[in-house]
């Protein structure tokens, strides 16, 4: 999937309150891939290039830069 399609899909998932599966690089773990499976999209900012993901089980919120996303719902992301 192209990153623009991923951004549109993330915004659609936010509107419809759907869960998504995102794999993205992490800055804290030295570039390790972090998996966000079953998380909801809380918000996003296209010009800033990030989306906020919400864990529905414990309410934890993470901000993920769009350029760090490597897989979305099982599909590889390219730019």
Beta strands, then each sheet from edge to edge (+ up, - down):
strand 1: 19-25
strand 2: 33-45
strand 3: 50-55
strand 4: 61-65
strand 5: 69-72
strand 6: 75-76
sheet 1: 4+ 3- 2+ 1- 5+ 6-
end
